[in-house]
Amino acid sequence: MGLPPGPIRIPEKSALDAVLNAPENPYLYMCAKEDFSGYHNFARDLATHNANARRYQAALNRLNIK
Protein backbone atom coordinates (compact mmCIF):
# COMPACT_ATOMS: atom_id res chain seq x y z
CA MET A 1 0.00 0.00 0.00
CA GLY A 2 0.99 3.65 0.00
CA LEU A 3 2.18 5.93 -2.73
CA PRO A 4 3.74 4.70 -5.96
CA PRO A 5 7.54 4.90 -6.21
CA GLY A 6 7.50 7.60 -8.91
CA PRO A 7 5.72 10.89 -9.51
CA ILE A 8 1.93 10.76 -9.36
CA ARG A 9 1.72 13.29 -12.17
CA ILE A 10 4.27 15.29 -14.10
CA PRO A 11 3.03 18.80 -15.01
CA GLU A 12 3.21 20.00 -18.58
CA LYS A 13 5.82 22.60 -19.50
CA SER A 14 3.09 25.19 -20.11
CA ALA A 15 1.86 24.78 -16.51
CA LEU A 16 5.35 25.31 -15.11
CA ASP A 17 5.85 28.36 -17.34
CA ALA A 18 2.52 29.80 -16.15
CA VAL A 19 3.59 29.49 -12.52
CA LEU A 20 7.10 30.83 -13.06
CA ASN A 21 5.86 33.75 -15.16
CA ALA A 22 2.67 34.58 -13.28
CA PRO A 23 1.60 38.22 -13.48
CA GLU A 24 2.23 40.44 -10.46
CA ASN A 25 -0.80 41.15 -8.28
CA PRO A 26 -1.40 42.70 -4.87
CA TYR A 27 -3.42 39.79 -3.48
CA LEU A 28 -2.24 37.56 -0.64
CA TYR A 29 -5.44 35.68 0.23
CA MET A 30 -8.22 33.90 -1.62
CA CYS A 31 -11.50 32.41 -0.46
CA ALA A 32 -14.28 30.67 -2.38
CA LYS A 33 -17.23 32.93 -3.18
CA GLU A 34 -20.30 32.51 -1.03
CA ASP A 35 -22.51 32.04 -4.10
CA PHE A 36 -20.80 28.68 -4.86
CA SER A 37 -20.09 29.91 -8.40
CA GLY A 38 -16.66 28.32 -8.43
CA TYR A 39 -15.04 31.75 -8.36
CA HIS A 40 -13.08 33.35 -5.52
CA ASN A 41 -12.88 36.55 -3.52
CA PHE A 42 -9.34 37.92 -3.27
CA ALA A 43 -8.03 40.09 -0.46
CA ARG A 44 -4.96 42.19 0.18
CA ASP A 45 -5.17 41.97 3.97
CA LEU A 46 -6.18 39.46 6.63
CA ALA A 47 -9.18 41.47 7.88
CA THR A 48 -10.78 41.46 4.42
CA HIS A 49 -9.96 37.78 3.97
CA ASN A 50 -11.57 36.95 7.31
CA ALA A 51 -14.73 38.82 6.27
CA ASN A 52 -14.79 36.85 2.99
CA ALA A 53 -14.31 33.59 4.91
CA ARG A 54 -17.14 34.43 7.33
CA ARG A 55 -19.52 35.06 4.40
CA TYR A 56 -18.54 31.73 2.82
CA GLN A 57 -18.89 29.87 6.14
CA ALA A 58 -22.32 31.46 6.71
CA ALA A 59 -23.43 30.27 3.26
CA LEU A 60 -22.27 26.74 4.11
CA ASN A 61 -24.13 26.90 7.43
CA ARG A 62 -27.37 28.04 5.72
CA LEU A 63 -27.20 24.88 3.59
CA ASN A 64 -26.25 22.77 6.62
CA ILE A 65 -22.96 21.77 4.98
CA LYS A 66 -20.34 20.84 7.54
TIFIMI-894580 format. One line per field, with one value per atom (N, C-alpha, C): residue number from 1; residue in one letter; x, y, z. Coordinates in steps of 0.2 Angstrom, whole numbers, plus 5000, padded with zeros to 4 digits. Layout:
REM residues N
zake <- c(NUM / ...)
filum <- c(A / ...)
c1 <- c(X / ...)
c2 <- c(Y / ...)
c3 <- c(Z / ...)
//
This chain:
REM residues 66
zake <- c(1 / 1 / 1 / 2 / 2 / 2 / 3 / 3 / 3 / 4 / 4 / 4 / 5 / 5 / 5 / 6 / 6 / 6 / 7 / 7 / 7 / 8 / 8 / 8 / 9 / 9 / 9 / 10 / 10 / 10 / 11 / 11 / 11 / 12 / 12 / 12 / 13 / 13 / 13 / 14 / 14 / 14 / 15 / 15 / 15 / 16 / 16 / 16 / 17 / 17 / 17 / 18 / 18 / 18 / 19 / 19 / 19 / 20 / 20 / 20 / 21 / 21 / 21 / 22 / 22 / 22 / 23 / 23 / 23 / 24 / 24 / 24 / 25 / 25 / 25 / 26 / 26 / 26 / 27 / 27 / 27 / 28 / 28 / 28 / 29 / 29 / 29 / 30 / 30 / 30 / 31 / 31 / 31 / 32 / 32 / 32 / 33 / 33 / 33 / 34 / 34 / 34 / 35 / 35 / 35 / 36 / 36 / 36 / 37 / 37 / 37 / 38 / 38 / 38 / 39 / 39 / 39 / 40 / 40 / 40 / 41 / 41 / 41 / 42 / 42 / 42 / 43 / 43 / 43 / 44 / 44 / 44 / 45 / 45 / 45 / 46 / 46 / 46 / 47 / 47 / 47 / 48 / 48 / 48 / 49 / 49 / 49 / 50 / 50 / 50 / 51 / 51 / 51 / 52 / 52 / 52 / 53 / 53 / 53 / 54 / 54 / 54 / 55 / 55 / 55 / 56 / 56 / 56 / 57 / 57 / 57 / 58 / 58 / 58 / 59 / 59 / 59 / 60 / 60 / 60 / 61 / 61 / 61 / 62 / 62 / 62 / 63 / 63 / 63 / 64 / 64 / 64 / 65 / 65 / 65 / 66 / 66 / 66)
filum <- c(M / M / M / G / G / G / L / L / L / P / P / P / P / P / P / G / G / G / P / P / P / I / I / I / R / R / R / I / I / I / P / P / P / E / E / E / K / K / K / S / S / S / A / A / A / L / L / L / D / D / D / A / A / A / V / V / V / L / L / L / N / N / N / A / A / A / P / P / P / E / E / E / N / N / N / P / P / P / Y / Y / Y / L / L / L / Y / Y / Y / M / M / M / C / C / C / A / A / A / K / K / K / E / E / E / D / D / D / F / F / F / S / S / S / G / G / G / Y / Y / Y / H / H / H / N / N / N / F / F / F / A / A / A / R / R / R / D / D / D / L / L / L / A / A / A / T / T / T / H / H / H / N / N / N / A / A / A / N / N / N / A / A / A / R / R / R / R / R / R / Y / Y / Y / Q / Q / Q / A / A / A / A / A / A / L / L / L / N / N / N / R / R / R / L / L / L / N / N / N / I / I / I / K / K / K)
c1 <- c(5004 / 5000 / 5004 / 5001 / 5005 / 5006 / 5010 / 5011 / 5015 / 5014 / 5019 / 5026 / 5031 / 5038 / 5040 / 5036 / 5037 / 5033 / 5033 / 5029 / 5021 / 5017 / 5010 / 5008 / 5010 / 5009 / 5014 / 5016 / 5021 / 5018 / 5019 / 5015 / 5018 / 5014 / 5016 / 5020 / 5025 / 5029 / 5025 / 5019 / 5015 / 5013 / 5012 / 5009 / 5015 / 5021 / 5027 / 5028 / 5028 / 5029 / 5024 / 5018 / 5013 / 5014 / 5016 / 5018 / 5024 / 5029 / 5036 / 5035 / 5030 / 5029 / 5022 / 5020 / 5013 / 5014 / 5008 / 5008 / 5008 / 5011 / 5011 / 5004 / 5002 / 4996 / 4997 / 4992 / 4993 / 4990 / 4987 / 4983 / 4987 / 4985 / 4989 / 4984 / 4978 / 4973 / 4967 / 4965 / 4959 / 4954 / 4948 / 4942 / 4937 / 4934 / 4929 / 4923 / 4920 / 4914 / 4908 / 4904 / 4899 / 4893 / 4893 / 4887 / 4889 / 4894 / 4896 / 4897 / 4899 / 4900 / 4906 / 4910 / 4917 / 4922 / 4920 / 4925 / 4927 / 4932 / 4935 / 4934 / 4934 / 4936 / 4943 / 4946 / 4953 / 4954 / 4959 / 4960 / 4967 / 4968 / 4975 / 4977 / 4972 / 4974 / 4970 / 4972 / 4969 / 4962 / 4961 / 4954 / 4949 / 4951 / 4946 / 4945 / 4951 / 4950 / 4946 / 4946 / 4942 / 4935 / 4933 / 4926 / 4924 / 4928 / 4926 / 4925 / 4929 / 4928 / 4922 / 4920 / 4914 / 4908 / 4908 / 4902 / 4902 / 4907 / 4907 / 4905 / 4908 / 4906 / 4898 / 4896 / 4888 / 4884 / 4886 / 4883 / 4883 / 4888 / 4889 / 4884 / 4884 / 4879 / 4872 / 4870 / 4863 / 4861 / 4866 / 4864 / 4865 / 4867 / 4869 / 4874 / 4879 / 4885 / 4891 / 4893 / 4898 / 4905)
c2 <- c(4994 / 5000 / 5006 / 5012 / 5018 / 5021 / 5026 / 5030 / 5026 / 5027 / 5024 / 5026 / 5022 / 5025 / 5031 / 5032 / 5038 / 5044 / 5049 / 5054 / 5052 / 5055 / 5054 / 5057 / 5063 / 5066 / 5071 / 5072 / 5076 / 5082 / 5088 / 5094 / 5095 / 5098 / 5100 / 5106 / 5107 / 5113 / 5120 / 5120 / 5126 / 5128 / 5123 / 5124 / 5127 / 5124 / 5127 / 5134 / 5135 / 5142 / 5147 / 5145 / 5149 / 5151 / 5146 / 5147 / 5152 / 5150 / 5154 / 5161 / 5162 / 5169 / 5172 / 5170 / 5173 / 5181 / 5184 / 5191 / 5193 / 5199 / 5202 / 5204 / 5203 / 5206 / 5207 / 5211 / 5213 / 5209 / 5203 / 5199 / 5194 / 5193 / 5188 / 5182 / 5183 / 5178 / 5177 / 5171 / 5170 / 5165 / 5166 / 5162 / 5161 / 5155 / 5153 / 5158 / 5160 / 5165 / 5161 / 5165 / 5163 / 5161 / 5162 / 5160 / 5153 / 5150 / 5143 / 5143 / 5149 / 5150 / 5146 / 5144 / 5142 / 5147 / 5153 / 5159 / 5160 / 5165 / 5167 / 5174 / 5176 / 5183 / 5183 / 5189 / 5190 / 5195 / 5195 / 5200 / 5202 / 5209 / 5211 / 5211 / 5210 / 5210 / 5205 / 5203 / 5197 / 5199 / 5205 / 5207 / 5206 / 5208 / 5207 / 5200 / 5196 / 5189 / 5186 / 5188 / 5185 / 5186 / 5192 / 5194 / 5190 / 5189 / 5184 / 5177 / 5175 / 5168 / 5167 / 5172 / 5172 / 5172 / 5176 / 5175 / 5168 / 5165 / 5159 / 5154 / 5154 / 5149 / 5150 / 5156 / 5157 / 5154 / 5154 / 5151 / 5144 / 5141 / 5134 / 5132 / 5136 / 5135 / 5135 / 5140 / 5140 / 5134 / 5131 / 5124 / 5118 / 5119 / 5114 / 5109 / 5112 / 5109 / 5110 / 5104 / 5104 / 5102)
c3 <- c(5000 / 5000 / 5000 / 5000 / 5000 / 4993 / 4993 / 4986 / 4982 / 4975 / 4970 / 4971 / 4968 / 4969 / 4965 / 4960 / 4955 / 4956 / 4952 / 4952 / 4951 / 4954 / 4953 / 4947 / 4945 / 4939 / 4938 / 4932 / 4930 / 4926 / 4928 / 4925 / 4918 / 4914 / 4907 / 4908 / 4903 / 4902 / 4903 / 4899 / 4899 / 4906 / 4911 / 4917 / 4922 / 4921 / 4924 / 4922 / 4916 / 4913 / 4916 / 4917 / 4919 / 4926 / 4930 / 4937 / 4938 / 4934 / 4935 / 4932 / 4927 / 4924 / 4926 / 4932 / 4934 / 4934 / 4932 / 4933 / 4940 / 4941 / 4948 / 4950 / 4956 / 4959 / 4966 / 4969 / 4976 / 4981 / 4978 / 4983 / 4986 / 4993 / 4997 / 4999 / 4999 / 5001 / 4996 / 4996 / 4992 / 4996 / 4994 / 4998 / 4993 / 4993 / 4988 / 4989 / 4984 / 4984 / 4987 / 4991 / 4995 / 4990 / 4984 / 4979 / 4976 / 4978 / 4976 / 4968 / 4965 / 4958 / 4955 / 4960 / 4958 / 4957 / 4958 / 4958 / 4965 / 4966 / 4972 / 4974 / 4980 / 4982 / 4984 / 4982 / 4984 / 4988 / 4993 / 4998 / 4998 / 5000 / 5001 / 5008 / 5013 / 5020 / 5023 / 5029 / 5033 / 5035 / 5037 / 5039 / 5034 / 5028 / 5022 / 5021 / 5021 / 5020 / 5025 / 5031 / 5037 / 5035 / 5033 / 5031 / 5026 / 5020 / 5015 / 5017 / 5022 / 5025 / 5029 / 5033 / 5037 / 5032 / 5027 / 5022 / 5019 / 5017 / 5014 / 5019 / 5025 / 5031 / 5032 / 5032 / 5034 / 5028 / 5022 / 5016 / 5017 / 5019 / 5021 / 5026 / 5031 / 5037 / 5035 / 5031 / 5029 / 5025 / 5022 / 5018 / 5022 / 5028 / 5033 / 5030 / 5027 / 5025 / 5030 / 5033 / 5038 / 5035)
//
